[in-house]
Amino acid sequence: MIDSLTELYNKDGFFVVKDFFKKNEIKLLLLSIKKIYINQFKFLGYPYYNDDRSFDLCIKRLFREEFDIFANCGKHVQQGNIELYKLAVDNNLLNLLKKVGISDPHMATRPVVMQNSKFLAKQSYHYKTPAHIDWESIRGSQDCIVVWVPLVDIPKDLGPVCFLPGTHNHEKGITFKSIGGFMSIREENLGDQYGPYEQPEVELGDVVLFSSKLVHKSGDILNDDIRWSCHFRYNNIEDRDFIERGYEFNYLYIPKTKLEE
């Protein structure tokens, strides 16, 4: 199976592995993420009844009424959720990365949790990212790879990620434009040698691996649900170009007080 996945990855720039993680493991991760929001719901007196519907209503209310608290909850999820980090360093996942060519994987950025919904965004590009490649923001190893993990079932109407097969091999011909400070792809300049986008539906337990140089974008969310997912980015610390660039590091994590000085 690995040989066929590697061949598919080299050709298209992405592949899906069904039932890679245990469903219960992912459910527990999502519960640990939601807990920090739930603590605030209870403190603020929101009508939370320990079910998905009331959670969705409460988090949307938190976003509208207490945005700073909403943002702080998200920051603590990204920074310190132990279950999230455990998933990112899962041995089976790291072995899969090695088998597709990342000989010595290192985390390129912190794990990221996404709760995509038009009700949890101030701008459309906050929940529906335009076509882009991740490598432009990371600038890590040339073979930097992204692992995308759905935390709920994501059928077409919940907007699975759309991938443009083969574009990972031709990133030098891709030009960019800025949308709200976000470096998106000028799709009109891609020509007709690519396409169409592929949008695999994914379920709890699946993982998607794709090249950080592959053109991709968010799918359209056609309902009022929240698309919960997380993604991890890995550099290959043995990549020769990365070594020659002095292990360029494009992210700065510093206290807010330092930004204010």
Contacts in CASP RR format, 6 or more apart in sequence:
PFRMAT RR
TARGET T0000
AUTHOR 0000-0000-0000
METHOD contacts of the structure
MODEL  1
MIDSLTELYNKDGFFVVKDFFKKNEIKLLLLSIKKIYINQFKFLGYPYYN
DDRSFDLCIKRLFREEFDIFANCGKHVQQGNIELYKLAVDNNLLNLLKKV
GISDPHMATRPVVMQNSKFLAKQSYHYKTPAHIDWESIRGSQDCIVVWVP
LVDIPKDLGPVCFLPGTHNHEKGITFKSIGGFMSIREENLGDQYGPYEQP
EVELGDVVLFSSKLVHKSGDILNDDIRWSCHFRYNNIEDRDFIERGYEFN
YLYIPKTKLEE
2 96 0 8 1.000
2 99 0 8 1.000
2 100 0 8 1.000
5 15 0 8 1.000
5 17 0 8 1.000
5 99 0 8 1.000
5 100 0 8 1.000
6 99 0 8 1.000
6 100 0 8 1.000
6 101 0 8 1.000
8 15 0 8 1.000
9 15 0 8 1.000
9 100 0 8 1.000
9 209 0 8 1.000
9 211 0 8 1.000
11 165 0 8 1.000
11 166 0 8 1.000
12 163 0 8 1.000
12 165 0 8 1.000
12 166 0 8 1.000
12 198 0 8 1.000
13 163 0 8 1.000
13 165 0 8 1.000
13 166 0 8 1.000
13 168 0 8 1.000
13 169 0 8 1.000
13 210 0 8 1.000
13 211 0 8 1.000
13 214 0 8 1.000
14 163 0 8 1.000
14 165 0 8 1.000
14 208 0 8 1.000
14 209 0 8 1.000
14 210 0 8 1.000
14 211 0 8 1.000
14 214 0 8 1.000
14 216 0 8 1.000
15 208 0 8 1.000
15 209 0 8 1.000
15 210 0 8 1.000
16 200 0 8 1.000
16 202 0 8 1.000
16 206 0 8 1.000
16 207 0 8 1.000
16 208 0 8 1.000
17 96 0 8 1.000
17 206 0 8 1.000
17 207 0 8 1.000
17 208 0 8 1.000
17 209 0 8 1.000
18 203 0 8 1.000
18 205 0 8 1.000
18 206 0 8 1.000
19 205 0 8 1.000
19 206 0 8 1.000
20 92 0 8 1.000
20 93 0 8 1.000
20 96 0 8 1.000
20 205 0 8 1.000
20 206 0 8 1.000
20 207 0 8 1.000
21 87 0 8 1.000
21 90 0 8 1.000
21 149 0 8 1.000
21 205 0 8 1.000
21 207 0 8 1.000
22 205 0 8 1.000
23 204 0 8 1.000
23 205 0 8 1.000
25 87 0 8 1.000
25 205 0 8 1.000
26 149 0 8 1.000
26 150 0 8 1.000
26 151 0 8 1.000
26 204 0 8 1.000
26 205 0 8 1.000
27 204 0 8 1.000
28 83 0 8 1.000
29 81 0 8 1.000
29 83 0 8 1.000
29 84 0 8 1.000
29 87 0 8 1.000
29 151 0 8 1.000
29 230 0 8 1.000
30 151 0 8 1.000
30 152 0 8 1.000
30 228 0 8 1.000
32 81 0 8 1.000
32 82 0 8 1.000
32 83 0 8 1.000
32 84 0 8 1.000
33 77 0 8 1.000
33 81 0 8 1.000
33 83 0 8 1.000
33 84 0 8 1.000
33 113 0 8 1.000
33 151 0 8 1.000
33 228 0 8 1.000
34 55 0 8 1.000
36 73 0 8 1.000
36 74 0 8 1.000
36 76 0 8 1.000
36 77 0 8 1.000
37 55 0 8 1.000
37 58 0 8 1.000
37 59 0 8 1.000
37 62 0 8 1.000
37 70 0 8 1.000
37 73 0 8 1.000
38 48 0 8 1.000
38 55 0 8 1.000
38 58 0 8 1.000
40 62 0 8 1.000
40 66 0 8 1.000
40 69 0 8 1.000
40 73 0 8 1.000
41 48 0 8 1.000
41 55 0 8 1.000
41 58 0 8 1.000
41 59 0 8 1.000
41 62 0 8 1.000
42 48 0 8 1.000
44 62 0 8 1.000
44 66 0 8 1.000
44 69 0 8 1.000
46 58 0 8 1.000
46 61 0 8 1.000
46 62 0 8 1.000
47 54 0 8 1.000
47 57 0 8 1.000
47 58 0 8 1.000
48 54 0 8 1.000
48 55 0 8 1.000
48 58 0 8 1.000
56 224 0 8 1.000
56 225 0 8 1.000
56 226 0 8 1.000
59 70 0 8 1.000
59 115 0 8 1.000
59 120 0 8 1.000
59 226 0 8 1.000
60 117 0 8 1.000
60 119 0 8 1.000
60 120 0 8 1.000
62 69 0 8 1.000
62 70 0 8 1.000
62 73 0 8 1.000
63 70 0 8 1.000
63 119 0 8 1.000
63 120 0 8 1.000
70 120 0 8 1.000
74 113 0 8 1.000
77 84 0 8 1.000
77 113 0 8 1.000
78 84 0 8 1.000
78 110 0 8 1.000
78 111 0 8 1.000
78 112 0 8 1.000
78 113 0 8 1.000
79 110 0 8 1.000
81 111 0 8 1.000
81 113 0 8 1.000
84 111 0 8 1.000
84 113 0 8 1.000
84 230 0 8 1.000
85 111 0 8 1.000
87 93 0 8 1.000
87 111 0 8 1.000
87 149 0 8 1.000
87 230 0 8 1.000
87 232 0 8 1.000
88 107 0 8 1.000
88 111 0 8 1.000
88 147 0 8 1.000
88 232 0 8 1.000
89 107 0 8 1.000
93 147 0 8 1.000
93 207 0 8 1.000
94 105 0 8 1.000
96 209 0 8 1.000
97 105 0 8 1.000
97 145 0 8 1.000
97 147 0 8 1.000
97 209 0 8 1.000
97 234 0 8 1.000
98 105 0 8 1.000
100 145 0 8 1.000
100 209 0 8 1.000
101 143 0 8 1.000
101 236 0 8 1.000
102 143 0 8 1.000
102 145 0 8 1.000
102 234 0 8 1.000
102 236 0 8 1.000
103 236 0 8 1.000
103 238 0 8 1.000
104 236 0 8 1.000
104 237 0 8 1.000
104 238 0 8 1.000
105 145 0 8 1.000
105 234 0 8 1.000
105 235 0 8 1.000
105 236 0 8 1.000
105 237 0 8 1.000
106 234 0 8 1.000
106 235 0 8 1.000
106 236 0 8 1.000
106 237 0 8 1.000
107 232 0 8 1.000
107 233 0 8 1.000
107 234 0 8 1.000
107 235 0 8 1.000
108 138 0 8 1.000
108 140 0 8 1.000
108 144 0 8 1.000
108 233 0 8 1.000
108 234 0 8 1.000
108 235 0 8 1.000
109 138 0 8 1.000
109 233 0 8 1.000
109 251 0 8 1.000
110 253 0 8 1.000
111 230 0 8 1.000
111 231 0 8 1.000
111 232 0 8 1.000
112 230 0 8 1.000
112 231 0 8 1.000
112 232 0 8 1.000
113 151 0 8 1.000
113 228 0 8 1.000
113 229 0 8 1.000
113 230 0 8 1.000
114 227 0 8 1.000
114 228 0 8 1.000
114 229 0 8 1.000
114 230 0 8 1.000
114 231 0 8 1.000
115 226 0 8 1.000
115 227 0 8 1.000
115 228 0 8 1.000
116 127 0 8 1.000
116 128 0 8 1.000
116 159 0 8 1.000
116 218 0 8 1.000
116 221 0 8 1.000
116 226 0 8 1.000
116 227 0 8 1.000
116 229 0 8 1.000
117 127 0 8 1.000
117 221 0 8 1.000
117 224 0 8 1.000
117 225 0 8 1.000
117 226 0 8 1.000
117 227 0 8 1.000
118 124 0 8 1.000
118 127 0 8 1.000
118 128 0 8 1.000
118 221 0 8 1.000
119 224 0 8 1.000
119 226 0 8 1.000
120 126 0 8 1.000
120 127 0 8 1.000
120 226 0 8 1.000
121 127 0 8 1.000
121 128 0 8 1.000
123 180 0 8 1.000
125 179 0 8 1.000
125 180 0 8 1.000
125 182 0 8 1.000
127 218 0 8 1.000
127 221 0 8 1.000
128 217 0 8 1.000
128 218 0 8 1.000
128 219 0 8 1.000
128 220 0 8 1.000
128 221 0 8 1.000
129 182 0 8 1.000
129 184 0 8 1.000
129 217 0 8 1.000
129 218 0 8 1.000
130 179 0 8 1.000
130 182 0 8 1.000
130 184 0 8 1.000
130 185 0 8 1.000
130 217 0 8 1.000
130 218 0 8 1.000
131 164 0 8 1.000
131 184 0 8 1.000
131 185 0 8 1.000
131 187 0 8 1.000
131 215 0 8 1.000
131 216 0 8 1.000
131 217 0 8 1.000
132 176 0 8 1.000
132 182 0 8 1.000
132 183 0 8 1.000
132 184 0 8 1.000
132 185 0 8 1.000
132 215 0 8 1.000
132 216 0 8 1.000
132 217 0 8 1.000
133 167 0 8 1.000
133 168 0 8 1.000
133 171 0 8 1.000
133 174 0 8 1.000
133 185 0 8 1.000
133 212 0 8 1.000
133 213 0 8 1.000
133 214 0 8 1.000
133 215 0 8 1.000
133 216 0 8 1.000
134 144 0 8 1.000
134 146 0 8 1.000
134 212 0 8 1.000
134 213 0 8 1.000
134 233 0 8 1.000
135 144 0 8 1.000
135 171 0 8 1.000
135 212 0 8 1.000
135 213 0 8 1.000
136 176 0 8 1.000
136 183 0 8 1.000
137 183 0 8 1.000
137 250 0 8 1.000
138 144 0 8 1.000
138 212 0 8 1.000
138 233 0 8 1.000
138 235 0 8 1.000
138 250 0 8 1.000
138 251 0 8 1.000
139 248 0 8 1.000
139 250 0 8 1.000
140 235 0 8 1.000
140 239 0 8 1.000
140 242 0 8 1.000
140 245 0 8 1.000
140 248 0 8 1.000
140 250 0 8 1.000
141 235 0 8 1.000
141 236 0 8 1.000
141 237 0 8 1.000
141 239 0 8 1.000
141 241 0 8 1.000
141 242 0 8 1.000
142 239 0 8 1.000
142 241 0 8 1.000
142 242 0 8 1.000
143 211 0 8 1.000
143 236 0 8 1.000
143 239 0 8 1.000
144 211 0 8 1.000
144 212 0 8 1.000
144 213 0 8 1.000
144 233 0 8 1.000
144 234 0 8 1.000
144 235 0 8 1.000
144 236 0 8 1.000
145 209 0 8 1.000
145 210 0 8 1.000
145 211 0 8 1.000
145 212 0 8 1.000
145 233 0 8 1.000
145 234 0 8 1.000
146 209 0 8 1.000
146 210 0 8 1.000
146 211 0 8 1.000
146 212 0 8 1.000
146 231 0 8 1.000
146 232 0 8 1.000
146 233 0 8 1.000
146 234 0 8 1.000
147 207 0 8 1.000
147 208 0 8 1.000
147 209 0 8 1.000
147 231 0 8 1.000
147 232 0 8 1.000
147 233 0 8 1.000
147 234 0 8 1.000
148 161 0 8 1.000
148 207 0 8 1.000
148 208 0 8 1.000
148 209 0 8 1.000
148 210 0 8 1.000
148 229 0 8 1.000
148 230 0 8 1.000
148 231 0 8 1.000
149 205 0 8 1.000
149 206 0 8 1.000
149 207 0 8 1.000
149 208 0 8 1.000
149 229 0 8 1.000
149 230 0 8 1.000
149 231 0 8 1.000
149 232 0 8 1.000
150 160 0 8 1.000
150 202 0 8 1.000
150 203 0 8 1.000
150 204 0 8 1.000
150 205 0 8 1.000
150 206 0 8 1.000
150 228 0 8 1.000
150 229 0 8 1.000
151 204 0 8 1.000
151 228 0 8 1.000
151 229 0 8 1.000
151 230 0 8 1.000
152 158 0 8 1.000
152 204 0 8 1.000
152 226 0 8 1.000
152 227 0 8 1.000
152 228 0 8 1.000
152 229 0 8 1.000
153 202 0 8 1.000
153 203 0 8 1.000
153 204 0 8 1.000
154 160 0 8 1.000
154 201 0 8 1.000
154 202 0 8 1.000
154 203 0 8 1.000
154 227 0 8 1.000
154 229 0 8 1.000
155 201 0 8 1.000
156 199 0 8 1.000
156 201 0 8 1.000
156 222 0 8 1.000
157 221 0 8 1.000
157 222 0 8 1.000
157 223 0 8 1.000
158 221 0 8 1.000
158 222 0 8 1.000
158 223 0 8 1.000
158 225 0 8 1.000
158 227 0 8 1.000
159 199 0 8 1.000
159 218 0 8 1.000
159 219 0 8 1.000
159 220 0 8 1.000
159 221 0 8 1.000
159 222 0 8 1.000
159 227 0 8 1.000
160 199 0 8 1.000
160 200 0 8 1.000
160 201 0 8 1.000
160 202 0 8 1.000
160 219 0 8 1.000
161 199 0 8 1.000
161 208 0 8 1.000
161 216 0 8 1.000
161 217 0 8 1.000
161 218 0 8 1.000
161 219 0 8 1.000
162 197 0 8 1.000
162 198 0 8 1.000
162 199 0 8 1.000
162 216 0 8 1.000
162 217 0 8 1.000
162 218 0 8 1.000
162 219 0 8 1.000
163 197 0 8 1.000
163 198 0 8 1.000
163 199 0 8 1.000
163 200 0 8 1.000
163 210 0 8 1.000
163 214 0 8 1.000
163 215 0 8 1.000
163 216 0 8 1.000
164 190 0 8 1.000
164 194 0 8 1.000
164 195 0 8 1.000
164 197 0 8 1.000
164 198 0 8 1.000
164 214 0 8 1.000
164 215 0 8 1.000
164 216 0 8 1.000
165 194 0 8 1.000
165 195 0 8 1.000
165 198 0 8 1.000
166 194 0 8 1.000
166 214 0 8 1.000
167 174 0 8 1.000
167 190 0 8 1.000
167 194 0 8 1.000
167 213 0 8 1.000
167 214 0 8 1.000
167 215 0 8 1.000
168 210 0 8 1.000
168 211 0 8 1.000
168 213 0 8 1.000
168 214 0 8 1.000
168 215 0 8 1.000
169 213 0 8 1.000
171 213 0 8 1.000
174 185 0 8 1.000
174 186 0 8 1.000
174 189 0 8 1.000
174 190 0 8 1.000
174 215 0 8 1.000
175 185 0 8 1.000
175 186 0 8 1.000
175 189 0 8 1.000
176 183 0 8 1.000
176 184 0 8 1.000
176 185 0 8 1.000
176 186 0 8 1.000
177 183 0 8 1.000
177 184 0 8 1.000
177 185 0 8 1.000
177 186 0 8 1.000
178 184 0 8 1.000
185 215 0 8 1.000
190 215 0 8 1.000
194 215 0 8 1.000
197 217 0 8 1.000
199 219 0 8 1.000
200 208 0 8 1.000
202 208 0 8 1.000
210 216 0 8 1.000
212 233 0 8 1.000
221 227 0 8 1.000
235 242 0 8 1.000
236 242 0 8 1.000
237 247 0 8 1.000
242 248 0 8 1.000
END
